[in-house]
Amino acid sequence: MKIDVKEKPRKMVLIWLSVDEANDRDLMHTLEEKYGEWKNQGYLPVVFKSGTGNLEDSMYLLMKHNYEVYAQKNNLFP
């Protein structure tokens, strides 16, 4: 697990979890208790859970999707 605290552009607590950590009920319960504390301090807790898919394929599909959305918004498709 990795926790990053960001102040800019917005106050956030970024929590990076492996597949095993994301499936650990005790760990998740502990984090859920912390969410309220962070929110009271003005932070937005954001949790990233690792998946089991192929990272290269997933990144390609995400970039493709973002390009298609951008192209549609900017009328780049005929």
N, C-alpha and C positions, 0 to 999 in steps of 0.2 A: 504494500500500500504506500502511496505517496500522497502527501497533502501539500498543496500550494495555496498560499494566501495572497490574493491580489487586491491592491487598493485602487488601481486605475485600469481600464476606464470605468470600472464599477467594482464595488467591494464584493469580492467573491471568495469562497473557500472551495477550491477544486480538489476533489478526492478521486484518485486513480486506483482502481481495484483490479486484481487479477481474477480469473474465473473462480479459483478456489476461495478467494477472499469474499467475492460477491455471493458465494453459496454458503458462507459461514454465518449461521443465524445469530450467534452470540456477537460477532463483530458488527453485523448489520444493526442489531438492537442497540449496541453501544453508540454507533454513529447516529442513529435516529434520535437518541437522547441529546446528542450534541447539536443537531440541527436547530433546535429551539434556542439554544444558547447563542449560536452564531447569528440566527435571525434577529434576536434581541439586540445584538451588537451592530446590526445594520448590514450583515453579510448575507449573500445568497449562496447557500450550499449547492454545489453541482457535483453529481456523482457520475463518473465514467467507469463502465464495467467492460472488461475485455470480453471479446466474443470468441467463438471457436472457428469462425470462417477464415478464409484466406485474406490477409491484410492487403496484398497487392490488388486483388480483384475488388475488394471492398472500396479501396481508395479510388480505383479507376471508375467504378460505378458512381461514387459520390461526386467526383469531378465532372463526369459526363452529365449527371443530373443537374449540377449547378450551372454548367454551360448551357444546357437546354433551357433552364429557367431564365437565365440571363438573355439568351437569344430571343425567347418569346417576348420578354418584357421590352426588348429593344427592337422588335420587329425585324429580326435578322433572318427569319425563315420566310420563304416565299408564300 
